[in-house]
């Protein structure tokens, strides 16, 4: 059976050019970058070239990019570091952040005051509410994701960066779902911290980076080595770093063409699936949201409960917006925060430039076959 992968917000397949540079690095560049001999220097050169290329793409200093194992690690590092080293006593965030941000904040809620901004039915915060919350004298960290991973909803990142700068607050954005899809100029944007994960833009798993604006020195979470200029101990994942830089280079080179293509794929899918299910709703805002995510709310019906199961056995890979515990299906915290009707079934379809119109047509054909049974 031809499988159709519409779960690109969860992870993306590696692209051949990335596999090629990684394979070459794994087989030829095996040295430890901390060694001073030939092999060590070669490995170090590969890591630093990747850092230089990444910094160039984001228009930031080389010294502001630190490699980590994942965005989860990056986000934890920033939140804990801001509290531990930068005097943060208050965090403003939203209930629709990724669990790695929410859990890191929760772990520190005895040390800091935590303010959750309200979100509307599309998952959007109100700038006025943020501005009002920023009137406080207390040293504040604002942590708001650029693109929501379940809904695709975006924040006005420039306005928020400027507002935070004006009010003297630090600003962290989990940019995982935006990296490689939206341009990001870190010189023009007064932002303090961002996080990235390579496997979301056709790079490898287990590698990411954190941008820490030079004025904000935080101490490492991982100790025992001088790697990453003492910020993160541990021998570098050289093939991962090289693969991530390659994946980003391709994503930036093809940013607009991929976006246009993915939008066409998404529009075609939405148009066709609406013909099958008239009372279909979109969670989030397609106008201002990211192009690769489509979160659909299916009406309560005899097929909706088994929707994920039926998609899977029919070879269509998507993601449920709910977790099943003790046999009871419950909406995710993001869906709860936007007031999604739990009787309906939310499913996230997320696309990449590797998907085709033929896959959309096939998926629609298969969905039609099981909903009409
Ligand atoms: N933040 C967002 C918005 C994500 O979508 C994800 C991945 O699901 C993460 C953080 C965690 O990234 P990683 O898989 O690199 O830990």
Boltz pocket constraint, residues with backbone or C-beta under 6 A from the ligand:
constraints:
  - pocket:
      binder: B
      contacts: [[A, 9], [A, 10], [A, 69], [A, 70], [A, 71], [A, 72], [A, 73], [A, 98], [A, 100], [A, 145], [A, 147], [A, 148], [A, 149], [A, 174], [A, 176], [A, 177], [A, 196], [A, 197], [A, 198], [A, 207], [A, 208]]
      max_distance: 6.0
